[in-house]
Amino acid sequence: MSLINTQVPEFKAQAFHNGKFVEVSNESMKGKWSVVIFMPAAFTFNCPTEVEDAADNYAEFQKMGAEVYIVTTDTHFSHKVWHETSPAVGKAKFPLVGDPTHTLTRGFDVHIDADGLAYRGTFVVNPDGIIKTLEIHSNEIARD
């Protein structure tokens, strides 16, 4: 079943954002376009380059009225350390969302049960919280 034109699942998660821990929820996504980018885990080979690419283009996302959310199955504490130790991830000015309970990965249908990780997935969500486009692919393929 496709998630196109479905409501973002209800969730509350902790994120590292601009030097602080913050709560992110389905409600906080409403009122603006959102780009939700799932990655398997912090500290992997490809993920920092994908975060850096989103960070390098973040101003364009903001000009279009969109917020970016990076989600991995790690904790928000891991994301703090990842942000502080990786020059690529350190560029991120958007929330780095932790999903250790796998609520988001399951809700967006990108969870890999056998590994406890997420597939690489990108979702564009409208201001009403409706998924309008998505791309999901295998983890050995990085996004450009």
Rosetta silent file (secondary structure, phi, psi, omega in degrees, C-alpha in Angstrom):
SEQUENCE: MSLINTQVPEFKAQAFHNGKFVEVSNESMKGKWSVVIFMPAAFTFNCPTEVEDAADNYAEFQKMGAEVYIVTTDTHFSHKVWHETSPAVGKAKFPLVGDPTHTLTRGFDVHIDADGLAYRGTFVVNPDGIIKTLEIHSNEIARD
SCORE:     score description
SCORE:     0.000 S_00000001
   1 L     0.000  136.260  179.824    0.000    0.000    0.000 S_00000001
   2 L   -81.169  146.012  175.508    1.329    3.446   -0.861 S_00000001
   3 L   -88.347   -3.278  179.229    1.697    6.152    1.751 S_00000001
   4 L   -58.009  134.790  179.627    0.947    8.848   -0.840 S_00000001
   5 L    64.669   23.341  173.768   -1.894   11.113    0.344 S_00000001
   6 L  -107.279  156.615  179.724   -1.891    9.598    3.824 S_00000001
   7 E   -72.588  139.971  172.822   -1.541   11.482    7.089 S_00000001
   8 L   -58.879  136.784 -179.118    1.843   11.482    8.801 S_00000001
   9 L   -64.846  152.735  175.166    1.572    9.084   11.743 S_00000001
  10 L   -65.618  135.364  177.341    1.238   10.515   15.232 S_00000001
  11 L  -160.412  159.017  167.549    4.616   10.682   16.949 S_00000001
  12 E  -137.795  130.753 -178.182    6.718   12.537   19.485 S_00000001
  13 E  -143.670  156.954  176.143   10.482   12.269   19.291 S_00000001
  14 E   -93.860  143.206 -179.550   13.543   13.959   20.693 S_00000001
  15 E  -136.490  157.611  169.456   15.910   15.781   18.355 S_00000001
  16 E  -101.640  122.647 -174.953   19.166   17.675   18.520 S_00000001
  17 E  -146.999  119.378  176.893   18.632   21.076   16.921 S_00000001
  18 L    50.827   47.088  173.718   20.835   24.177   17.047 S_00000001
  19 L    82.842    4.975 -177.776   22.696   23.074   20.162 S_00000001
  20 E  -133.311  158.601  169.578   19.617   21.982   22.138 S_00000001
  21 E   -89.475  129.711 -178.305   17.447   18.948   22.679 S_00000001
  22 E  -134.503  159.309  174.205   13.924   19.625   21.415 S_00000001
  23 E   -93.982  136.415  174.980   10.740   17.670   20.908 S_00000001
  24 E  -120.811  138.507  179.429    9.521   17.112   17.359 S_00000001
  25 E  -143.064  172.862  175.242    6.056   15.749   16.635 S_00000001
  26 H   -61.192  -32.201  179.260    3.576   15.321   13.833 S_00000001
  27 H   -69.787  -36.037 -179.581    1.898   18.478   15.156 S_00000001
  28 H   -71.047  -15.994  178.073    5.108   20.532   14.950 S_00000001
  29 H   -81.994  -18.650 -175.468    5.351   19.637   11.259 S_00000001
  30 L   -72.563  149.748  177.672    1.992   21.178   10.421 S_00000001
  31 L    95.846   -5.853  177.754    1.732   24.620    8.851 S_00000001
  32 L  -152.567  160.735  174.053    4.773   24.281    6.586 S_00000001
  33 E   -69.732  146.301  179.430    6.187   21.874    4.048 S_00000001
  34 E  -131.567  141.776  173.362    8.446   19.228    5.546 S_00000001
  35 E  -117.606  113.114 -177.198   11.150   17.044    4.060 S_00000001
  36 E  -105.802  117.711 -174.205   11.708   13.966    6.221 S_00000001
  37 E  -114.771  113.953  178.516   14.920   12.137    5.381 S_00000001
  38 E   -93.226  140.182  176.271   15.490    8.691    6.881 S_00000001
  39 L  -134.386  154.409 -177.285   18.958    7.195    7.190 S_00000001
  40 L   -60.731  -50.089 -175.339   20.014    3.859    8.675 S_00000001
  41 L  -167.128  156.566  172.991   22.200    5.195   11.486 S_00000001
  42 L   -68.500  161.229  174.542   24.568    7.929   12.556 S_00000001
  43 L    64.341   25.631  174.426   28.312    7.400   12.081 S_00000001
  44 L   -98.020  174.076 -174.011   27.933    5.364    8.900 S_00000001
  45 L   -68.050  -48.968 -174.579   29.884    5.897    5.714 S_00000001
  46 L   -85.022  -31.041 -170.314   27.231    7.522    3.494 S_00000001
  47 H   -58.804  -42.666  179.054   24.990    9.275    6.006 S_00000001
  48 H   -60.461  -34.200  179.725   27.263   12.246    6.820 S_00000001
  49 H   -68.969  -33.654  178.033   27.546   13.114    3.127 S_00000001
  50 H   -71.357  -38.323  175.884   23.754   13.075    2.821 S_00000001
  51 H   -63.541  -43.916 -179.751   23.368   15.312    5.878 S_00000001
  52 H   -61.727  -40.522  178.607   25.975   17.657    4.434 S_00000001
  53 H   -62.294  -45.132  177.339   24.140   17.811    1.101 S_00000001
  54 H   -62.942  -39.877  179.868   20.890   18.719    2.867 S_00000001
  55 H   -65.623  -41.142  179.691   22.763   21.285    4.972 S_00000001
  56 H   -64.674  -23.786 -179.182   24.385   22.849    1.901 S_00000001
  57 L  -108.025    7.503 -174.548   20.911   23.267    0.374 S_00000001
  58 H   -60.243  -38.454  179.439   19.053   24.181    3.564 S_00000001
  59 H   -59.837  -37.201  178.127   18.725   27.862    2.657 S_00000001
  60 H   -67.404  -41.593  176.060   16.864   26.844   -0.506 S_00000001
  61 H   -58.610  -45.484 -178.553   14.518   24.630    1.486 S_00000001
  62 H   -64.411  -39.608  177.375   13.830   27.527    3.837 S_00000001
  63 H   -58.973  -31.279  179.427   13.175   29.931    0.939 S_00000001
  64 L   -87.866    3.410  178.609   10.486   27.507   -0.203 S_00000001
  65 L    77.917   27.528 -177.468    8.993   27.432    3.290 S_00000001
  66 E  -114.361  145.649  172.042   10.127   23.897    4.078 S_00000001
  67 E  -106.344  146.866  178.945   11.760   22.379    7.146 S_00000001
  68 E  -107.855  138.463  175.216   14.152   19.437    6.902 S_00000001
  69 E  -129.301  122.298  173.127   14.205   16.589    9.412 S_00000001
  70 E   -96.906  130.697 -178.466   16.927   13.941    9.411 S_00000001
  71 E  -125.472  128.707  168.597   15.817   10.734   11.174 S_00000001
  72 E  -130.395  170.590 -179.573   17.916    7.753   12.247 S_00000001
  73 L   -82.587    6.658  176.529   17.238    4.959   14.720 S_00000001
  74 L   -79.849  177.196  175.269   19.860    6.405   17.080 S_00000001
  75 L   -88.546  165.842  174.938   19.094    8.588   20.097 S_00000001
  76 H   -65.028  -26.099  176.275   19.157   12.373   20.158 S_00000001
  77 H   -66.264  -42.295  175.784   22.242   12.028   22.389 S_00000001
  78 H   -61.236  -39.333 -179.815   24.034   10.225   19.554 S_00000001
  79 H   -65.808  -33.802  176.253   22.982   12.989   17.193 S_00000001
  80 H   -61.831  -49.037  179.867   24.527   15.601   19.488 S_00000001
  81 H   -65.187  -39.934  178.512   27.870   13.796   19.416 S_00000001
  82 H   -60.456  -44.499  179.805   27.537   13.183   15.658 S_00000001
  83 H   -63.888  -38.764 -176.234   26.914   16.905   15.112 S_00000001
  84 H   -78.887  -21.401 -173.746   29.869   17.857   17.326 S_00000001
  85 H  -110.900  -16.661 -179.861   32.385   15.405   15.833 S_00000001
  86 L  -105.464  118.476  177.009   31.575   15.253   12.116 S_00000001
  87 L   -57.106  -35.884 -179.685   32.417   18.358   10.079 S_00000001
  88 L   -67.699  -50.304 -178.560   29.771   17.327    7.517 S_00000001
  89 H   -69.873  -29.427  178.777   26.988   16.768   10.069 S_00000001
  90 H   -61.105  -16.942  177.327   28.125   19.839   12.000 S_00000001
  91 H   -75.855  -16.249 -173.163   26.771   21.968    9.145 S_00000001
  92 L   -66.500  127.185  175.196   23.190   20.885    9.921 S_00000001
  93 L  -110.723    7.838 -179.020   20.892   23.672   11.129 S_00000001
  94 L  -110.867  165.699 -178.434   17.796   21.452   11.022 S_00000001
  95 L   -65.363  134.270  171.153   16.585   18.866   13.556 S_00000001
  96 E  -103.764  105.116 -168.463   18.434   15.572   13.800 S_00000001
  97 E   -94.322  129.410  175.705   15.656   13.319   15.070 S_00000001
  98 E   -90.316  139.580  179.016   16.276   10.207   17.143 S_00000001
  99 L  -135.126   58.083 -178.461   14.010    7.207   16.702 S_00000001
 100 L   -67.683  -19.732  178.519   15.345    4.519   19.070 S_00000001
 101 L   -88.569   -7.233  178.314   11.814    3.139   19.580 S_00000001
 102 L    67.073   21.339  177.549   11.349    2.796   15.805 S_00000001
 103 H   -64.240  -46.830 -179.150    8.025    4.622   15.926 S_00000001
 104 H   -71.042  -45.111 -177.874    8.899    6.822   12.953 S_00000001
 105 H   -62.455  -36.783  177.202   10.622    4.164   10.861 S_00000001
 106 H   -73.443  -41.823 -178.684    7.617    1.877   11.279 S_00000001
 107 H   -63.977  -31.666  178.152    5.100    4.694   10.777 S_00000001
 108 L   -97.056    6.820  176.014    6.751    5.734    7.511 S_00000001
 109 L    59.011   42.398  176.349    7.211    2.075    6.483 S_00000001
 110 L  -121.028   11.047 -175.980   11.016    2.220    6.209 S_00000001
 111 E   -78.774  137.545  174.363   11.888   -0.052    9.142 S_00000001
 112 E  -106.551  101.070 -175.352   14.118   -3.083    8.584 S_00000001
 113 L   -56.340  -44.416 -175.477   13.051   -5.507   11.313 S_00000001
 114 L   -62.856  -28.580 -176.042   16.057   -7.811   10.963 S_00000001
 115 L  -108.079  -17.103 -175.072   18.531   -4.952   11.463 S_00000001
 116 L    68.990   24.614 -177.817   16.616   -2.481   13.626 S_00000001
 117 E  -122.703  176.458  178.311   17.578    0.217   11.111 S_00000001
 118 E  -106.290  148.008  164.073   15.839    2.340    8.497 S_00000001
 119 L   -69.312  162.392  172.611   15.961    2.169    4.746 S_00000001
 120 E   -75.399  119.014 -178.388   17.057    5.378    3.066 S_00000001
 121 E  -141.378  143.906  176.507   13.829    7.244    2.508 S_00000001
 122 E  -127.979  128.504 -177.748   12.822   10.783    1.619 S_00000001
 123 E  -125.858  135.160  172.713    9.291   12.048    2.196 S_00000001
 124 E  -108.705  124.046 -174.175    7.778   15.405    1.257 S_00000001
 125 E  -118.707  132.397 -178.320    4.886   16.328    3.524 S_00000001
 126 L   -78.263  171.708 -176.799    2.480   19.206    2.884 S_00000001
 127 L   -62.290  -15.174  176.546    1.488   21.789    5.531 S_00000001
 128 L   -90.072    0.966  179.683   -1.574   19.691    6.446 S_00000001
 129 L    84.150   22.958 -179.095    0.631   16.730    7.370 S_00000001
 130 E  -103.430  129.237  178.112   -0.149   14.710    4.242 S_00000001
 131 E   -70.929  122.587 -176.986    2.624   12.735    2.528 S_00000001
 132 E  -107.261  -26.719  175.718    2.785   13.951   -1.072 S_00000001
 133 E  -153.302  153.959  178.045    5.861   12.212   -2.424 S_00000001
 134 E  -153.962  154.865  174.002    8.319    9.609   -1.264 S_00000001
 135 E  -141.873  126.800  178.474   11.371    7.711   -2.343 S_00000001
 136 E  -130.056  134.027  176.610   12.661    4.642   -0.532 S_00000001
 137 E  -148.108  171.291 -176.416   15.644    2.582   -1.571 S_00000001
 138 L   -64.507  148.669 -171.350   18.170    0.050   -0.383 S_00000001
 139 L   -69.854  -19.890  179.794   20.858    1.241    2.013 S_00000001
 140 L   -76.907   -4.563  177.870   23.848    0.437   -0.154 S_00000001
 141 L  -106.577  115.439  178.050   22.742    3.200   -2.546 S_00000001
 142 L   -83.758  156.215  178.015   23.512    6.697   -1.289 S_00000001
 143 L   -89.822  143.770  173.249   21.495    9.707   -2.361 S_00000001
 144 L  -109.082    0.000    0.000   23.103   12.487   -4.389 S_00000001
